[in-house]
Amino acid sequence: MTTEASSSALVSSGAIILIGAGNMGGAMLTGWLKNGVPGSSVTVVDPNPSETMLKLIADAGASHVSSVPIGVTAGVLFIAVKPQVMDAVLPPFKETVGPNTVVVSIAAGKTLASLEKSLGKAAMVRAMPNTPAMVGRGVTGAFANAEVGKSQRQLVHDLLKVSGPVEWVPEEADIDAVTAVSGSGPAYVFYLVECMAEAGRKLGLQADLAMRLARETVAGAGELLHQSPDDASRLRQNVTSPGGTTAAALAVLMAEGGMQPLFDEALEAARKRAQELAG
């Protein structure tokens, strides 16, 4: 679909009900508005949005309500609340789901079957974005059930891609692995920065200098990875001179007990927790 066609699909998407205007919900709303979704087509449901979010809603001409909007059937029902509160929050929204509604959930661990218990059978997409969506640099994994039509899938793709690339997976269970890799992944990178900075401090650098060096190194490496046509392995090899300092460090990180088995264990723990959250 061309950019023009995608924009047209967003503009003509019908009523969008966004449940939850926290960090992720707010990031999605901001992206939609920047990409041509009319504010007048959006109803934000949140009992306690921030002042910044209230201003965004008002400036865009969108609607804000604290509970289920009366007499509105959603074209898209977009669920951006924490998984722990979904079972309590969702049942009243069943009245907003019509035969042409597509439901999109970005709650970790909550299966489509659990959504159906609250909302009834419908076209549904389970998606997992990540927090860089807040700066337009996220990535989202998504799974659609059999009720989602071609045009609905494209519409959801366009709504999700405002925060970054969208990757569709063939099985709903794959979303738990997506959650482990990219959903939780930013925290791993932030912790890498912490570890690099602490190691630099132990080498004698001032703590604030070590943190600045680590932070900008990871940010810059990420941008290089983003812009380069080469894969991560090739980029690593490009900066590793035989017998040099990088090679010495990588000999430790890539040893049998190094980073790979640690990441294997960590991501398996994250996937297991995602499965537990499904109940």
For each residue, the residues with C-beta under 8 A, 3 or more apart:
1: 5 6 9 154 158
2: 5 6
3: 6 7
4: 7 8
5: 1 2 8 9
6: 1 2 3 9 10 154 158
7: 3 4 10 11 35 36
8: 4 5 11 12
9: 1 5 6 12 13 151 154 155 158
10: 6 7 13 32 35 36 37 155 158 159
11: 7 8 36 37 38
12: 8 9
13: 9 10 16 37 41 75 76 155 159
14: 41 74 75 76 100
15: 41 42 43 72 73 74 75 76
16: 13 32 37 41 42 43 74 75 76 78 159
17: 42 43 45 69 72 74 76 77 78 93 96
18: 21 25 28 29 42 43 44 45 78 80
19: 25 45 46 77 78 79 80 81 89 90 93
20: 24 25 45 46 79 80 81 82
21: 18 25 26 29 44 46 49 50 53 57 80
22: 25 26 46 80 81
23: 26 27 131 134
24: 20 27 28 80 106 129 131 133 134
25: 18 19 20 21 22 28 29 44 46 78 80 81
26: 21 22 23 29 30 50 52 53 56 134
27: 23 24 30 31 133 134 138 163
28: 18 24 25 31 32 78 80 106 129 133 159 160 162 163
29: 18 21 25 26 32 33 42 44 53 56 57 62
30: 26 27 33 34 56
31: 27 28 34 35 133 136 162 163
32: 10 16 28 29 35 37 42 159 162
33: 29 30 37 39 42 56 60
34: 30 31 162
35: 7 10 31 32 158 162
36: 7 10 11
37: 10 11 13 16 32 33 41 42 159
38: 11 41 42 61
39: 33 42 57 59 60 61 62
40: 61 62
41: 13 14 15 16 37 38 75
42: 15 16 17 18 29 32 33 37 38 39 60 62 63
43: 15 16 17 18 62 63 64 65 69 72
44: 18 21 25 29 49 53 57 62 63 64 65
45: 17 18 19 20 64 65 66 67 68 69
46: 19 20 21 22 25 49 53 64 66
47: 66 67
48:
49: 21 44 46 53 54 57 64
50: 21 26 53 54
51: 54 55
52: 26 55 56
53: 21 26 29 44 46 49 50 56 57
54: 49 50 51 57 58 64
55: 51 52 58 59
56: 26 29 30 33 52 53 59 60
57: 21 29 39 44 49 53 54 60 62 63 64
58: 54 55 61 62 64
59: 39 55 56
60: 33 39 42 56 57
61: 38 39 40 58
62: 29 39 40 42 43 44 57 58
63: 42 43 44 57 69
64: 43 44 45 46 49 54 57 58
65: 43 44 45 68 69
66: 45 46 47
67: 45 47 92
68: 45 65 92 93 95 96
69: 17 43 45 63 65 72 96
70:
71:
72: 15 17 43 69 96
73: 15 96 97 98 101
74: 14 15 16 17 77 96 97 98 101
75: 13 14 15 16 41 100 101 102
76: 13 14 15 16 17 101 102 103 104 155 156 159
77: 17 19 74 93 96 97 101 102 103 104 119
78: 16 17 18 19 25 28 104 106 159
79: 19 20 86 90 103 104 105 106 107 115
80: 18 19 20 21 22 24 25 28 106 107
81: 19 20 22 25 85 86 89 107
82: 20 85 86 107
83: 86 107 108 109 110 277
84:
85: 81 82 88 89
86: 79 81 82 83 89 90 105 107 110 114 115 118
87: 90 91 114 118
88: 85 91
89: 19 81 85 86 92 93
90: 19 79 86 87 93 94 115 118 119
91: 87 88 94 118 119
92: 67 68 89 95
93: 17 19 68 77 89 90 96 97 118 119
94: 90 91 97 118 119 120
95: 68 92
96: 17 68 69 72 73 74 77 93 101
97: 73 74 77 93 94 101 103 119 120 122
98: 73 74 101
99:
100: 14 75
101: 73 74 75 76 77 96 97 98 122 123
102: 75 76 77 122 123 124 125 148 152 155 156
103: 76 77 79 97 115 119 122 123 124 125
104: 76 77 78 79 124 125 127 156 159 160
105: 79 86 110 112 115 124 125 126 127
106: 24 28 78 79 80 127 128 129
107: 79 80 81 82 83 86 110
108: 83 128 179 183 274 277
109: 83 176 179 273 274 275 276 277 278
110: 83 86 105 107 114 115 126 277 278
111: 114 115 126 172 278
112: 105 115 116 124 126 143 145 172
113: 116 117
114: 86 87 110 111 117 118 278 279
115: 79 86 90 103 105 110 111 112 118 119 124 126
116: 112 113 119 120 121 122 124
117: 113 114
118: 86 87 90 91 93 94 114 115
119: 77 90 91 93 94 97 103 115 116 122
120: 94 97 116
121: 116 147
122: 97 101 102 103 116 119 147
123: 101 102 103 144 145 147 148 149 152
124: 102 103 104 105 112 115 116 144 145 147 148
125: 102 103 104 105 142 143 144 145 148 153 156
126: 105 110 111 112 115 142 143 172 175
127: 104 105 106 140 141 142 143 156 160 166 175
128: 106 108 140 141 142 175 178 179 182 183
129: 24 28 106 133 138 139 140 160 163 164 183
130: 133 138 139 140 182 183 184 185 186
131: 23 24 134 138 186
132: 135 136 137 138 139 163 164 186
133: 24 27 28 31 129 130 136 137 138 140 163 164
134: 23 24 26 27 131 138 163
135: 132
136: 31 132 133 162 163 164
137: 132 133 163 164 226
138: 27 129 130 131 132 133 134 163 164
139: 129 130 132 164 165 166 167 182
140: 127 128 129 130 133 160 161 163 164 165 166 167
141: 127 128 166 167 168 169 174 175 178 179 182 183
142: 125 126 127 128 156 157 160 166 167 168 169 175
143: 112 125 126 127 168 169 170 171 172 174 175
144: 123 124 125 148 152 153 156 168
145: 112 123 124 125 148 172
146:
147: 121 122 123 124
148: 102 123 124 125 144 145 152 153 156
149: 123 152 153
150: 153 154
151: 9 154 155
152: 102 123 144 148 149 155 156
153: 125 144 148 149 150 156 157
154: 1 6 9 150 151 157 158
155: 9 10 13 76 102 151 152 158 159
156: 76 102 104 125 127 142 144 148 152 153 159 160
157: 142 153 154 160 161 166 168
158: 1 6 9 10 35 154 155 161 162
159: 10 13 16 28 32 37 76 78 104 155 156 162
160: 28 104 127 129 140 142 156 157 163 166
161: 140 157 158 164 165 166
162: 28 31 32 34 35 136 158 159
163: 27 28 31 129 132 133 134 136 137 138 140 160
164: 129 132 133 136 137 138 139 140 161
165: 139 140 161
166: 127 139 140 141 142 157 160 161
167: 139 140 141 142 178
168: 141 142 143 144 157
169: 141 142 143 172 174 175 178
170: 143 174
171: 143 174
172: 111 112 126 143 145 169 175
173: 176 177
174: 141 143 169 170 171 177 178
175: 126 127 128 141 142 143 169 172 178 179 274
176: 109 173 179 180 271 274 275 278
177: 173 174 180 181 267 271
178: 128 141 167 169 174 175 181 182 183
179: 108 109 128 141 175 176 182 183 184 270 271 274
180: 176 177 183 184 267 268 270 271 274
181: 177 178 184 185 267
182: 128 130 139 141 178 179 185
183: 108 128 129 130 141 178 179 180
184: 130 179 180 181 187 188 270
185: 130 181 182 188 189
186: 130 131 132 189 190
187: 184 190 191
188: 184 185 191 192 263 266
189: 185 186 192 193 218 222
190: 186 187 193 194
191: 187 188 194 195
192: 188 189 195 196 218
193: 189 190 196 197 211 214 215 218
194: 190 191 197 198 214
195: 191 192 198 199
196: 192 193 199 200 210 213 214 217 218
197: 193 194 200 201 207 210 211 213 214 215
198: 194 195 201 202 210
199: 195 196 202 203 210
200: 196 197 203 205 209 210 213 214
201: 197 198 204 205 206 207 210
202: 198 199
203: 199 200
204: 201
205: 200 201 209 210 213
206: 201 209 210
207: 197 201 210 211
208: 211 212
209: 200 205 206 212 213
210: 196 197 198 199 200 201 205 206 207 213 214
211: 193 197 207 208 214 215
212: 208 209 215 216
213: 196 197 200 205 209 210 216 217
214: 193 194 196 197 200 210 211 217 218
215: 193 197 211 212 218 219
216: 212 213 219 220
217: 196 213 214 220 221
218: 189 192 193 196 214 215 221 222
219: 215 216 222 223
220: 216 217 223 224
221: 217 218 224 225
222: 189 218 219 225 226
223: 219 220 226 227
224: 220 221 227 228 235
225: 221 222 228 232 235
226: 137 222 223
227: 223 224
228: 224 225 235
229:
230: 234 235 238
231: 234 235
232: 225 235 236
233: 236 237
234: 230 231 237 238
235: 224 225 228 230 231 232 238 239
236: 232 233 239 240 250
237: 233 234 240
238: 230 234 235
239: 235 236 246
240: 236 237 244 246 247 250
241: 244 246 247
242: 247
243: 247
244: 240 241 247 248
245: 248 249
246: 239 240 241 249 250
247: 240 241 242 243 244 250 251
248: 244 245 251 252
249: 245 246 252 253
250: 236 240 246 247 253 254
251: 247 248 254 255
252: 248 249 255 258
253: 249 250 258 259
254: 250 251 258 259 260
255: 251 252 258
256: 261
257: 261
258: 252 253 254 255 261 262
259: 253 254 262 263
260: 254 263 264
261: 256 257 258 264 265
262: 258 259 265 266
263: 188 259 260 266 267
264: 260 261 267 268
265: 261 262 268 269
266: 188 262 263 269 270
267: 177 180 181 263 264 270 271
268: 180 264 265 271 272
269: 265 266 272 273
270: 179 180 184 266 267 273 274
271: 176 177 179 180 267 268 274 275
272: 268 269 275 276
273: 109 269 270 276 277
274: 108 109 175 176 179 180 270 271 277 278
275: 109 176 271 272 278
276: 109 272 273 279
277: 83 108 109 110 273 274
278: 109 110 111 114 176 274 275
279: 114 276
